[in-house]
């Protein structure tokens, strides 16, 4: 079912005019017909609506959707543009709550301060499209680019840093402990420097291996989120 996020306040049995961009997408691009059902996400609530004439929909009822009980923050070192954008899309589909881009020692990508606002706008646009596609009922927050030291502001109940040279602790063992929020940190194409890992450990992050194979940054992000999703359902079973 088509899903639309709106800043307007929806109320049952009342008509709602979609914002111009969303109305164009729903009625002109997707060619939604009159009385066709769509989902409206308004003020954190989900509603079933019926399309009327552009740009209007009729709110029929509020519906309850199951949401992810675990809050997941991904701190991701900057990588090449197309790979970072792909990672945003896939991580949104896999349930991430927040994405925190940061610069690390081996980052080959550095974003000019004058271009950061435009870049952030594009990242949020990609995240919004992925939320719609995957029928998520909550938007994903993407923060401005941070320094490594600022990652302390995004710590959770459990904090993990993926480090390819970690030999004793695997992610599987760390995820066995109970948690309702988790922050995972991954490096760029060249990984994280040992001093950076030490700094993160001083902040309370646990260094973990993701297995014997060296993963690309975007692959590591998907692997981490998939493991968290799997482990959360194991605990519920």
N, CA and C of each residue as an Amber inpcrd file, in Angstrom:
protein
   711
   0.8420000  -1.1950000   0.0000000   0.0000000   0.0000000   0.0000000
   0.8820000   1.2510000   0.0000000   0.4850000   2.2370000  -0.7740000
   1.2380000   3.4960000  -0.8300000   1.1910000   4.1750000   0.5270000
   2.3290000   4.7390000   0.9260000   2.4360000   5.3860000   2.2270000
   2.9690000   6.7930000   2.0700000   2.3770000   7.7270000   2.8110000
   2.7480000   9.1390000   2.7190000   2.9940000   9.6910000   4.1120000
   4.0840000  10.4350000   4.2760000   4.3510000  11.1650000   5.5130000
   3.8980000  12.6130000   5.3250000   3.2480000  13.1640000   6.3370000
   2.7910000  14.5430000   6.2490000   3.0370000  15.2750000   7.5670000
   3.3090000  16.5640000   7.4670000   3.4690000  17.3980000   8.6650000
   2.1210000  17.9040000   9.1750000   1.0870000  17.7510000   8.3640000
  -0.2450000  18.1960000   8.7700000  -0.8330000  17.2370000   9.8070000
  -1.7450000  17.7430000  10.6030000  -2.3950000  16.9210000  11.6300000
  -3.6220000  16.2360000  11.0240000  -3.6000000  14.9120000  11.0270000
  -4.7120000  14.1390000  10.4750000  -5.7400000  13.8340000  11.5620000
  -7.0000000  13.8190000  11.1690000  -8.0830000  13.4630000  12.0790000
  -9.0720000  12.5670000  11.3410000  -9.5600000  11.5550000  12.0400000
 -10.4800000  10.5970000  11.4380000 -11.7490000  11.3080000  10.9770000
 -12.2500000  10.9060000   9.7930000 -13.4740000  11.4250000   9.1740000
 -13.3230000  12.8460000   8.6470000 -12.0900000  13.3130000   8.5450000
 -11.8580000  14.6390000   7.9850000 -10.9640000  14.5380000   6.7510000
 -11.1260000  15.5160000   5.8490000 -10.2990000  15.5610000   4.6580000
  -8.9800000  16.2670000   4.9530000  -7.9360000  15.8230000   4.2540000
  -6.6030000  16.3750000   4.4540000  -5.9760000  16.6430000   3.0960000
  -5.4480000  17.8440000   2.9110000  -4.7540000  18.1770000   1.6720000
  -3.2700000  17.8520000   1.8220000  -2.7600000  17.0080000   0.9350000
  -1.3450000  16.6590000   0.9650000  -0.4940000  17.8320000   0.4910000
   0.7500000  17.8760000   0.9760000   1.6740000  18.8810000   0.5030000
   1.8770000  18.7270000  -1.0050000   2.2420000  19.8030000  -1.6820000
   2.3030000  19.8200000  -3.1470000   3.1630000  18.6940000  -3.7220000
   4.3520000  18.4900000  -3.1480000   5.2580000  17.4690000  -3.6670000
   4.6750000  16.0730000  -3.4900000   4.0920000  15.8130000  -2.3120000
   3.5040000  14.5030000  -2.0460000   2.2610000  14.2780000  -2.9090000
   1.4630000  15.3220000  -3.0720000   0.2580000  15.2090000  -3.8930000
   0.6270000  14.8730000  -5.3420000   1.6640000  15.5130000  -5.8470000
   2.1180000  15.2260000  -7.2160000   2.5680000  13.7710000  -7.3380000
   3.3060000  13.2970000  -6.3390000   3.8050000  11.9260000  -6.3800000
   2.6580000  10.9180000  -6.3320000   1.6790000  11.1710000  -5.4590000
   0.5720000  10.2270000  -5.2710000  -0.3740000  10.2290000  -6.4730000
  -0.7990000  11.4260000  -6.8890000  -1.8580000  11.5080000  -7.8990000
  -1.3420000  11.5200000  -9.3440000  -0.1570000  12.1020000  -9.5590000
   0.3420000  12.2280000 -10.9290000   1.3390000  11.1380000 -11.3030000
   2.2650000  10.8180000 -10.3620000   3.2920000   9.8230000 -10.6570000
   2.7520000   8.4080000 -10.4580000   2.1580000   8.1570000  -9.2780000
   1.6370000   6.8240000  -8.9740000   0.2250000   6.6030000  -9.5200000
  -0.4100000   7.6840000  -9.9410000  -1.7410000   7.6240000 -10.5610000
  -2.7800000   6.9350000  -9.6660000  -2.7870000   7.3210000  -8.4200000
  -3.7880000   6.7970000  -7.4880000  -5.1720000   7.2840000  -7.8960000
  -6.1160000   6.3530000  -7.9130000  -7.4800000   6.6790000  -8.3290000
  -8.3420000   7.0880000  -7.1340000  -9.4520000   7.7240000  -7.4190000
 -10.3800000   8.1440000  -6.3610000 -10.8860000   6.9270000  -5.6010000
 -10.8990000   7.0390000  -4.2740000 -11.3210000   6.0000000  -3.3300000
 -10.3080000   4.8660000  -3.1590000  -9.1540000   4.9770000  -3.8190000
  -8.0890000   3.9980000  -3.5850000  -7.4840000   4.2640000  -2.2060000
  -7.1750000   3.1790000  -1.4700000  -6.6770000   3.3260000  -0.1040000
  -5.1590000   3.5780000  -0.0740000  -4.7480000   4.4740000   0.8060000
  -3.3360000   4.7390000   1.0580000  -3.1480000   4.8980000   2.5700000
  -1.9040000   4.8400000   2.9970000  -1.6070000   5.0460000   4.4210000
  -1.0190000   6.4310000   4.6110000  -1.4490000   7.1070000   5.6670000
  -0.9590000   8.4360000   5.9980000  -0.2740000   8.3800000   7.3660000
   0.9630000   8.8630000   7.4270000   1.6770000   8.9540000   8.6920000
   1.6920000  10.4160000   9.1210000   1.0430000  10.7060000  10.2340000
   0.8920000  12.0770000  10.7070000   1.1420000  12.1340000  12.2040000
   2.0980000  12.9580000  12.6000000   2.3660000  13.1830000  14.0230000
   2.6180000  11.8760000  14.7760000   3.3420000  10.9490000  14.1220000
   3.6920000   9.6900000  14.7600000   2.5870000   8.6530000  14.7600000
   1.4540000   8.9550000  14.1380000   0.3390000   8.0190000  14.0720000
   0.0900000   7.5930000  12.6290000  -0.4960000   6.4130000  12.4730000
  -0.7440000   5.8530000  11.1550000  -2.2450000   5.7970000  10.8900000
  -2.6420000   6.2450000   9.7010000  -4.0600000   6.2850000   9.3570000
  -4.2980000   5.6260000   8.0050000  -5.4610000   5.0160000   7.8660000
  -5.9340000   4.5440000   6.5770000  -6.7430000   5.6690000   5.9600000
  -6.4660000   5.9740000   4.7010000  -7.1620000   7.0730000   4.0280000
  -7.6050000   6.6350000   2.6460000  -8.5690000   7.3620000   2.0950000
  -9.0160000   7.1390000   0.7270000  -8.7340000   8.3860000  -0.0980000
  -8.1660000   8.1700000  -1.2670000  -7.8490000   9.2890000  -2.1390000
  -9.1340000   9.9230000  -2.6810000  -9.1290000  11.2440000  -2.7270000
 -10.2160000  11.9800000  -3.3700000  -9.6110000  12.6840000  -4.5880000
 -10.0090000  13.8840000  -4.8550000  -9.4020000  14.6110000  -5.9520000
  -8.1430000  15.3180000  -5.4590000  -7.1170000  15.3170000  -6.3130000
  -5.8450000  15.9420000  -5.9710000  -6.0780000  17.3380000  -5.4050000
  -5.4950000  17.6820000  -4.2550000  -4.5060000  16.9560000  -3.4430000
  -5.1220000  16.3300000  -2.1820000  -6.4140000  16.0000000  -2.2200000
  -7.1690000  15.6840000  -1.0010000  -7.3160000  14.1820000  -0.7730000
  -7.2030000  13.8020000   0.5040000  -7.5100000  12.4360000   0.9280000
  -8.4810000  12.5190000   2.1100000  -9.2620000  11.4760000   2.2750000
 -10.1900000  11.3860000   3.4040000  -9.6220000  10.4110000   4.4200000
  -9.4210000  10.8550000   5.6530000  -8.9080000   9.9980000   6.7190000
 -10.0390000   9.1030000   7.2130000  -9.8590000   7.7990000   7.0770000
 -10.9200000   6.8440000   7.3980000 -10.8140000   6.3390000   8.8310000
  -9.6180000   5.8780000   9.2140000  -9.4410000   5.3410000  10.5620000
  -7.9700000   5.3310000  10.9430000  -7.7270000   5.3120000  12.2500000
  -6.3650000   5.1580000  12.7450000  -6.0610000   3.6680000  12.8420000
  -4.8780000   3.2780000  12.4250000  -4.5070000   1.8650000  12.4770000
  -3.2450000   1.7020000  13.3120000  -3.1170000   0.5460000  13.9370000
  -1.9690000   0.2610000  14.8010000  -0.9790000  -0.5940000  14.0170000
   0.2580000  -0.1440000  13.9670000   1.3040000  -0.8800000  13.2570000
   2.3880000  -1.2820000  14.2470000   2.9070000  -2.4720000  14.0740000
   3.9780000  -2.9470000  14.9430000   5.2740000  -2.2200000  14.6070000
   5.9420000  -1.7170000  15.6270000   7.1850000  -0.9890000  15.4050000
   8.3430000  -1.7130000  16.0820000   9.5470000  -1.3540000  15.6610000
  10.7480000  -1.9480000  16.2400000  10.9340000  -1.4340000  17.6610000
  11.0280000  -2.3380000  18.6260000  11.1610000  -1.9330000  20.0260000
  12.5790000  -1.5060000  20.3840000  13.5410000  -1.8150000  19.5110000
  14.9380000  -1.4820000  19.7960000  15.3420000  -0.2360000  19.0200000
  15.9210000   0.7280000  19.7080000  16.4180000   1.9410000  19.0600000
  17.8570000   1.6890000  18.6090000  18.1080000   1.8480000  17.3090000
  19.4150000   1.5330000  16.7420000  20.0410000   2.7790000  16.1350000
  21.2030000   3.1380000  16.6440000  21.9680000   4.2630000  16.0900000
  23.1800000   3.7140000  15.3560000  23.3400000   4.1040000  14.1020000
  24.4970000   3.6960000  13.3090000  25.4220000   4.8880000  13.1280000
  26.6300000   4.7880000  13.6750000  27.6580000   5.7950000  13.4530000
  28.5490000   5.2860000  12.3190000  28.5150000   5.9640000  11.1880000
  29.1850000   5.4650000   9.9840000  30.1890000   6.4770000   9.4720000
  31.4440000   6.0400000   9.3660000  32.4680000   6.9060000   8.7980000
  32.1540000   7.1600000   7.3270000  32.4520000   8.3560000   6.8580000
  32.1270000   8.7370000   5.4860000  32.8380000   7.8480000   4.4680000
  32.0940000   7.4130000   3.4680000  32.6460000   6.6470000   2.3510000
  32.1840000   7.3180000   1.0600000  32.5710000   6.7690000  -0.0630000
  32.2370000   7.3860000  -1.3430000  30.7300000   7.5580000  -1.4940000
  30.3580000   8.6310000  -2.1820000  28.9710000   9.0860000  -2.2340000
  27.9670000   8.0040000  -2.5750000  28.1820000   7.3000000  -3.6900000
  27.1830000   6.3320000  -4.1320000  27.0430000   5.1730000  -3.1460000
  28.1540000   4.7940000  -2.5050000  28.1110000   3.7140000  -1.5270000
  27.4250000   4.1740000  -0.2420000  27.6960000   5.4180000   0.1580000
  27.0700000   5.9350000   1.3830000  25.5640000   6.0560000   1.1850000
  25.1410000   6.5090000   0.0190000  23.7110000   6.6430000  -0.2530000
  23.0340000   5.2770000  -0.3150000  23.7130000   4.2960000  -0.8950000
  23.1790000   2.9340000  -0.9160000  23.0430000   2.4110000   0.5070000
  24.0320000   2.6910000   1.3410000  24.0070000   2.2440000   2.7260000
  22.8400000   2.8710000   3.4800000  22.5840000   4.1460000   3.2660000
  21.4440000   4.8010000   3.9130000  20.1530000   4.0770000   3.5540000
  19.9640000   3.8430000   2.2620000  18.7350000   3.1910000   1.7960000
  18.5380000   1.8350000   2.4480000  19.5740000   1.0100000   2.4340000
  19.4430000  -0.3490000   2.9490000  19.3110000  -0.3730000   4.4720000
  20.0150000   0.5160000   5.1560000  19.9250000   0.5510000   6.6250000
  18.5510000   1.0140000   7.0890000  17.9360000   1.9250000   6.3380000
  16.5630000   2.3270000   6.6520000  15.6320000   1.1260000   6.5100000
  15.8070000   0.3610000   5.4330000  14.9800000  -0.8290000   5.2320000
  15.1910000  -1.8480000   6.3470000  16.3980000  -1.8800000   6.9150000
  16.7360000  -2.8760000   7.9340000  16.4480000  -2.3960000   9.3590000
  15.8630000  -1.2160000   9.5070000  15.3520000  -0.8220000  10.8170000
  16.1720000   0.1580000  11.6290000  17.1740000   0.8080000  11.0350000
  17.9680000   1.7680000  11.7960000  17.0890000   2.9330000  12.2510000
  17.3850000   3.4710000  13.4220000  16.6380000   4.6080000  13.9520000
  17.3040000   5.9280000  13.6100000  18.6290000   5.9370000  13.6920000
  19.3970000   7.1710000  13.4850000  20.7100000   6.8300000  12.7890000
  21.1360000   7.6850000  11.8590000  22.4270000   7.5210000  11.2070000
  23.2820000   8.7470000  11.5050000  24.4800000   8.4910000  12.0420000
  25.4000000   9.5740000  12.4170000  26.6530000   9.4680000  11.5520000
  26.7770000  10.2680000  10.4940000  28.0050000  10.2540000   9.6950000
  29.1410000  10.9220000  10.4820000  30.3610000  10.3940000  10.3270000
  31.4930000  11.0470000  10.9890000  32.7550000  10.8870000  10.1490000
  33.7060000  11.7740000  10.3800000  34.9920000  11.7090000   9.6980000
  35.9990000  10.9770000  10.5760000  36.7530000  10.0740000   9.9660000
  37.7830000   9.3360000  10.6910000  39.1270000   9.5190000   9.9760000
  40.1620000   8.9670000  10.5550000  41.5160000   9.1770000  10.0410000
  41.6600000   8.7320000   8.5910000  41.0580000   7.6070000   8.2280000
  41.2380000   7.0500000   6.8910000  40.1220000   7.4360000   5.9170000
  39.2640000   8.3810000   6.3220000  38.1940000   8.8220000   5.4210000
  38.7930000   9.4770000   4.1780000  38.3650000   9.0050000   3.0140000
  38.8150000   9.6260000   1.7710000  37.8250000  10.6960000   1.3170000
  36.6820000  10.7360000   1.9720000  35.6440000  11.7140000   1.6480000
  35.5950000  12.7700000   2.7400000  35.6370000  14.0180000   2.3490000
  35.5090000  15.1380000   3.2850000  34.4970000  16.1130000   2.6980000
  33.4990000  16.4520000   3.4730000  32.4160000  17.3000000   2.9790000
  32.6690000  18.7510000   3.3600000  32.6820000  19.5970000   2.3550000
  32.8580000  21.0240000   2.5680000  31.6850000  21.5710000   3.3790000
  31.9930000  22.4280000   4.3470000  30.9530000  22.9730000   5.2260000
  29.8620000  23.6930000   4.4360000  30.2430000  24.3230000   3.3180000
  29.2710000  25.0510000   2.5070000  28.3060000  24.1130000   1.7870000
  28.7290000  22.8690000   1.5690000  27.9070000  21.9120000   0.8350000
  27.1850000  20.9260000   1.7530000  27.4630000  21.0130000   3.0520000
  26.9190000  20.0090000   3.9710000  25.4000000  20.0480000   4.0430000
  24.8200000  21.2470000   4.0520000  23.3600000  21.3560000   4.1570000
  22.6780000  20.6950000   2.9680000  23.2250000  20.9100000   1.7670000
  22.6540000  20.3010000   0.5690000  22.8220000  18.7830000   0.5960000
  23.9910000  18.3380000   1.0770000  24.2470000  16.9060000   1.1740000
  23.2940000  16.2540000   2.1720000  23.0830000  16.9120000   3.3050000
  22.1830000  16.3850000   4.3320000  20.7480000  16.3170000   3.8150000
  20.3680000  17.2990000   3.0230000  19.0290000  17.3080000   2.4220000
  18.8510000  16.0980000   1.5050000  19.8820000  15.7900000   0.7180000
  19.8020000  14.6370000  -0.1770000  19.7320000  13.3380000   0.6220000
  20.5560000  13.2100000   1.6590000  20.5430000  12.0020000   2.4810000
  19.1700000  11.7800000   3.1010000  18.5610000  12.8600000   3.6110000
  17.2420000  12.7390000   4.2280000  16.1750000  12.3840000   3.1980000
  16.3420000  12.8700000   1.9670000  15.4120000  12.5320000   0.9020000
  15.4830000  11.0410000   0.5760000  16.7020000  10.4920000   0.5560000
  16.8840000   9.0650000   0.3110000  16.2650000   8.2510000   1.4460000
  16.4870000   8.7000000   2.6830000  15.9320000   8.0000000   3.8440000
  14.4090000   8.0330000   3.8310000  13.8290000   9.1800000   3.4520000
  12.3680000   9.2950000   3.3920000  11.7930000   8.3390000   2.3610000
  12.4090000   8.2810000   1.1800000  11.9340000   7.3750000   0.1290000
  12.0130000   5.9230000   0.5900000  13.0840000   5.5740000   1.3160000
  13.2390000   4.2070000   1.8160000  12.2050000   3.8940000   2.8960000
  11.8660000   4.8880000   3.7090000  10.8220000   4.6950000   4.7270000
   9.4780000   4.3970000   4.0640000   9.1790000   5.1250000   3.0020000
   7.9240000   4.8930000   2.2820000   7.9150000   3.5080000   1.6530000
   9.0210000   3.1730000   0.9780000   9.1020000   1.8980000   0.2640000
   8.9520000   0.7040000   1.2020000   9.5390000   0.8250000   2.4040000
   9.5390000  -0.2990000   3.3390000   8.3830000  -0.2540000   4.3300000
   7.4690000   0.7040000   4.1260000   6.2830000   0.8440000   4.9890000
   6.6410000   1.1060000   6.4470000   7.7260000   1.8340000   6.6660000
   8.0500000   2.2490000   8.0230000   7.1090000   3.3480000   8.4630000
   6.7710000   3.3520000   9.7420000   5.8790000   4.3850000  10.2590000
   6.6180000   5.4640000  11.0250000   7.9570000   5.3580000  11.0890000
   8.7690000   6.3830000  11.7390000   9.8880000   6.8000000  10.7980000
  10.1950000   8.0810000  10.7980000  11.2700000   8.5920000   9.9660000
  12.6190000   8.3050000  10.6110000  13.6540000   8.2300000   9.7890000
  15.0140000   7.9990000  10.2660000  15.7410000   9.3480000  10.3540000
  16.3650000   9.5920000  11.4710000  17.1290000  10.8250000  11.6510000
  18.5370000  10.6500000  11.0930000  18.9800000  11.6040000  10.2780000
  20.3640000  11.6450000   9.8140000  20.9690000  12.9440000  10.3110000
  21.9950000  12.8330000  11.1290000  22.5870000  14.0100000  11.7560000
  23.6110000  14.6680000  10.8370000  24.0040000  15.8990000  11.1180000
  25.1490000  16.4930000  10.4250000  26.4080000  15.6730000  10.6970000
  27.4270000  15.8470000   9.8730000  28.6730000  15.1040000  10.0220000
  29.3440000  15.4650000  11.3470000  29.7830000  14.4490000  12.0920000
  30.3740000  14.6220000  13.4160000  31.8700000  14.2800000  13.4050000
  32.5470000  14.6900000  14.4520000  33.9010000  14.2240000  14.7030000
  33.8140000  12.9460000  15.5310000  34.9030000  12.2040000  15.5850000
  34.9160000  10.9650000  16.3650000  34.5980000  11.2420000  17.8300000
  35.1520000  12.2960000  18.3770000  34.9370000  12.5960000  19.8000000
  33.4820000  12.9200000  20.1000000  32.7490000  13.4260000  19.1130000
  31.3400000  13.7750000  19.3230000  30.4210000  12.5560000  19.3660000
  30.9440000  11.3900000  19.0140000  30.1080000  10.1850000  19.0280000
  29.6700000   9.8130000  20.4360000  30.3480000  10.3770000  21.4420000
  29.9380000  10.1260000  22.8290000  28.5320000  10.6380000  23.0850000
  28.0820000  11.5930000  22.2630000  26.7400000  12.1570000  22.4230000
  25.6500000  11.2410000  21.8610000  26.0470000  10.1660000  21.2070000
  25.0770000   9.2720000  20.5710000  25.1460000   7.8570000  21.1380000
  25.6960000   7.7380000  22.3420000  25.7850000   6.4290000  22.9790000
  24.4160000   5.9420000  23.4300000  24.3120000   4.6250000  23.4960000
  23.0630000   3.9750000  23.8900000  23.3170000   3.0710000  25.0940000
  22.3430000   2.2280000  25.3740000  22.4880000   1.2630000  26.4690000
  23.6400000   0.2950000  26.1880000  23.7610000  -0.1200000  24.9230000
  24.8630000  -0.9700000  24.4790000  25.5620000  -0.2750000  23.3230000
  26.8990000  -0.2410000  23.3580000  27.6740000   0.4710000  22.3450000
  28.7510000  -0.4440000  21.7860000  28.7680000  -0.5790000  20.4530000
  29.6430000  -1.5400000  19.7870000  30.4210000  -0.8490000  18.6800000
  31.7070000  -1.1650000  18.5580000  32.5000000  -0.7140000  17.4220000
  33.0300000  -1.9380000  16.6910000  32.7750000  -2.0020000  15.3880000
  33.2630000  -3.1150000  14.5760000  34.7320000  -2.8690000  14.2430000
  35.5810000  -3.8510000  14.5900000  37.0200000  -3.6950000  14.3730000
  37.5850000  -5.0050000  13.8340000  38.1400000  -4.9320000  12.6400000
  38.5640000  -6.1580000  11.9570000  39.7240000  -6.8730000  12.6370000
  40.4610000  -6.1740000  13.5190000  41.6060000  -6.8020000  14.1880000
  41.2610000  -7.3560000  15.5680000  39.9880000  -7.2520000  15.9430000
  39.5390000  -7.8430000  17.2090000  39.5280000  -9.3630000  17.0620000
  40.1880000 -10.0690000  17.9700000  40.3490000 -11.5170000  17.8390000
  39.6070000 -12.3320000  18.8880000  39.1480000 -11.7010000  19.9510000
  38.5650000 -12.4770000  21.0540000  37.0560000 -12.3150000  21.1980000
  36.5140000 -11.1720000  20.8240000  35.0780000 -10.9140000  21.0280000
  34.3660000 -10.8090000  19.6790000  33.4110000 -11.6940000  19.4620000
  32.5900000 -11.6400000  18.2520000  31.2840000 -10.9230000  18.5830000
  30.6930000 -10.2870000  17.5830000  29.4320000  -9.5720000  17.7640000
  28.3560000 -10.4550000  18.3920000  28.3250000 -11.7260000  18.0130000
  27.2900000 -12.6400000  18.5060000  27.2740000 -12.7180000  20.0280000
  28.4440000 -12.7200000  20.6450000  28.5080000 -12.8060000  22.1070000
  28.0290000 -11.4990000  22.7540000  28.3740000 -10.3810000  22.1490000
  27.9850000  -9.0870000  22.7130000  26.4720000  -8.8910000  22.6660000
  25.8350000  -9.3500000  21.6040000  24.3990000  -9.1390000  21.4440000
  23.5500000 -10.0380000  22.3310000  24.1810000 -10.9690000  23.0380000
  23.4270000 -11.8640000  23.9080000  22.9250000 -11.1650000  25.1680000
  23.5590000 -10.0540000  25.5480000  23.0910000  -9.3440000  26.7430000
  21.8410000  -8.5380000  26.4000000  20.9570000  -8.3080000  27.3800000
  19.7140000  -7.5830000  27.1040000  19.9740000  -6.0960000  26.8420000
  19.2420000  -5.5090000  25.9160000  19.3540000  -4.0790000  25.6390000
  18.1040000  -3.6230000  24.8920000  17.7490000  -2.3710000  25.1000000
  16.6310000  -1.7590000  24.3910000  17.1040000  -0.6850000  23.4110000
  18.3720000  -0.3000000  23.5290000  18.9520000   0.6440000  22.5790000
  20.4030000   0.2570000  22.3420000  20.8700000   0.4730000  21.1230000
  22.2370000   0.0920000  20.7750000  22.8080000   1.0880000  19.7740000
  24.0740000   1.4230000  19.9460000  24.8130000   2.2350000  18.9810000
  25.9260000   1.3760000  18.4070000  25.9900000   1.3130000  17.0810000
  27.0440000   0.5510000  16.4120000  27.8770000   1.5070000  15.5750000
  29.1770000   1.3230000  15.6050000  30.1060000   2.2260000  14.9230000
  30.9250000   1.4300000  13.9110000  30.9940000   1.9290000  12.6750000
  31.7900000   1.2710000  11.6470000  32.7220000   2.2870000  10.9880000
  33.8670000   1.8010000  10.5110000  34.8340000   2.6580000   9.8490000
  34.5470000   2.7970000   8.3600000  35.4820000   3.4400000   7.6560000
  35.3460000   3.6440000   6.2220000  36.0520000   2.5170000   5.4690000
  36.4140000   2.7460000   4.2030000  37.0590000   1.7110000   3.4040000
  38.3580000   1.2160000   4.0380000  39.0850000   2.1060000   4.6880000
  40.3560000   1.7180000   5.3110000  40.2270000   1.2890000   6.7570000
  38.9890000   1.1790000   7.2420000  38.7740000   0.7770000   8.6300000
  39.0430000   1.9160000   9.6010000  39.1350000   1.5840000  10.8580000
  39.4470000   2.5500000  11.9100000  40.8780000   2.3540000  12.3860000
  41.5180000   3.4520000  12.7100000  42.8600000   3.3830000  13.2830000
  42.7830000   2.8370000  14.7140000  43.8180000   2.1360000  15.1470000
  43.8250000   1.5530000  16.4950000  43.5980000   2.6220000  17.5640000
  44.1720000   3.8050000  17.3700000  43.9770000   4.8740000  18.3560000
  42.5200000   5.3210000  18.3970000  41.8490000   5.2830000  17.2450000
  40.4370000   5.6450000  17.2080000  39.5960000   4.6100000  17.9520000
  39.9330000   3.3490000  17.7760000  39.2390000   2.2840000  18.4970000
  39.4610000   2.4410000  20.0050000  40.6920000   2.7460000  20.3840000
  40.9960000   2.9760000  21.8040000  40.1530000   4.1240000  22.3520000
  40.0300000   5.1840000  21.5640000  39.2420000   6.3430000  21.9940000
  37.7730000   5.9670000  22.1790000  37.2660000   5.1730000  21.2610000
  35.8690000   4.7330000  21.3730000  35.6740000   3.8110000  22.5790000
  36.6440000   2.9540000  22.8250000  36.5610000   2.0760000  23.9970000
  36.5670000   2.8870000  25.2850000  37.3100000   3.9740000  25.3160000
  37.3050000   4.8570000  26.4920000  35.9470000   5.5150000  26.6890000
  35.1860000   5.6590000  25.5890000  33.8400000   6.2270000  25.6730000
  32.8100000   5.1820000  26.0990000  33.2150000   3.9070000  26.1360000
  32.2820000   2.8630000  26.5430000  31.8660000   1.9220000  25.4390000
  32.4820000   2.0540000  24.2580000  32.1820000   1.1420000  23.1580000
  32.9350000  -0.1760000  23.3530000  32.2960000  -1.2710000  22.9460000
  32.9090000  -2.5910000  23.0160000  33.4030000  -2.9780000  21.6280000
  34.6690000  -3.2910000  21.5050000  35.2500000  -3.6920000  20.2340000
  34.8340000  -5.1210000  19.8960000  34.3150000  -5.3360000  18.6730000
  33.8230000  -6.6500000  18.2700000  34.2710000  -6.9970000  16.8590000
  34.4420000  -8.2960000  16.6320000  34.7230000  -8.8130000  15.3020000
  33.4100000  -9.1410000  14.6030000  33.4070000  -8.9860000  13.2660000
  32.2400000  -9.3790000  12.4750000  32.4980000 -10.6750000  11.7150000
  33.5630000 -11.3810000  12.1030000  33.8710000 -12.6450000  11.4530000
  35.2440000 -12.6280000  10.8020000  35.5690000 -13.7050000  10.1280000
  36.9000000 -13.8580000   9.5450000  37.1170000 -13.0090000   8.2940000
  36.0690000 -12.7200000   7.5680000  36.2010000 -11.9710000   6.3180000
  36.1820000 -10.4690000   6.5580000  36.9520000  -9.7350000   5.7770000
  36.9380000  -8.2740000   5.8420000  35.7830000  -7.7680000   4.9980000
  34.8610000  -7.0420000   5.6140000  33.6630000  -6.5690000   4.9270000
  33.8260000  -5.1210000   4.4740000  33.2260000  -4.8010000   3.3480000
  33.1280000  -3.4030000   2.9530000  32.2910000  -2.6570000   3.9920000
  32.4870000  -1.3510000   4.0770000  31.7860000  -0.5640000   5.0930000
  30.2740000  -0.7150000   4.9680000  29.7560000  -0.6230000   3.7400000
  28.3170000  -0.7090000   3.5580000  27.7920000  -2.1120000   3.8450000
  28.6210000  -3.1210000   3.5870000  28.2350000  -4.4960000   3.9150000
  28.2090000  -4.6990000   5.4260000  29.2050000  -4.1310000   6.1090000
  29.2760000  -4.2450000   7.5700000  28.0420000  -3.6360000   8.2330000
  27.5950000  -2.5060000   7.7090000  26.4120000  -1.8530000   8.2750000
  25.1900000  -2.7590000   8.1540000  24.9920000  -3.3500000   6.9850000
  23.8510000  -4.2460000   6.7680000  23.9620000  -5.5060000   7.6270000
  25.1700000  -6.0190000   7.7490000  25.4030000  -7.2070000   8.5710000
  25.0340000  -6.9300000  10.0300000  25.5020000  -5.8130000  10.5550000
  25.2180000  -5.4530000  11.9440000  23.7180000  -5.3390000  12.1940000
  23.0210000  -4.6210000  11.3250000  21.5900000  -4.4200000  11.5220000
  20.8100000  -5.7270000  11.3910000  21.2480000  -6.5880000  10.4840000
  20.5900000  -7.8850000  10.3340000  20.7700000  -8.7420000  11.5830000
  21.9690000  -8.7020000  12.1580000  22.2260000  -9.4670000  13.3860000
  21.3880000  -8.9540000  14.5500000  21.2580000  -7.6360000  14.6470000
  20.4620000  -7.0390000  15.7210000  18.9930000  -7.4430000  15.5670000
  18.4880000  -7.3890000  14.3390000  17.1010000  -7.7870000  14.0740000
  16.8850000  -9.2460000  14.4500000  17.7990000 -10.0990000  14.0310000
  17.6860000 -11.5320000  14.3350000  17.7020000 -11.7640000  15.8440000
  18.6550000 -11.1250000  16.5280000  18.8020000 -11.3510000  17.9660000
  17.6030000 -10.8370000  18.7370000  17.0040000  -9.7500000  18.2790000
  15.8420000  -9.2050000  18.9770000  14.6580000 -10.1660000  18.9120000
  14.5270000 -10.9070000  17.7990000  13.4400000 -11.8810000  17.6740000
  13.7380000 -13.1620000  18.4430000  15.0120000 -13.5110000  18.5550000
  15.4000000 -14.6660000  19.3750000  14.9900000 -14.4140000  20.8290000
  15.2110000 -13.1780000  21.2880000  14.8770000 -12.8450000  22.6790000
  13.3730000 -12.8610000  22.9140000  12.5950000 -12.5350000  21.8660000
  11.1420000 -12.4920000  22.0070000  10.5430000 -13.9000000  22.0000000
  11.2520000 -14.8330000  21.3530000  10.7220000 -16.1920000  21.1910000
  10.6520000 -16.9510000  22.5240000
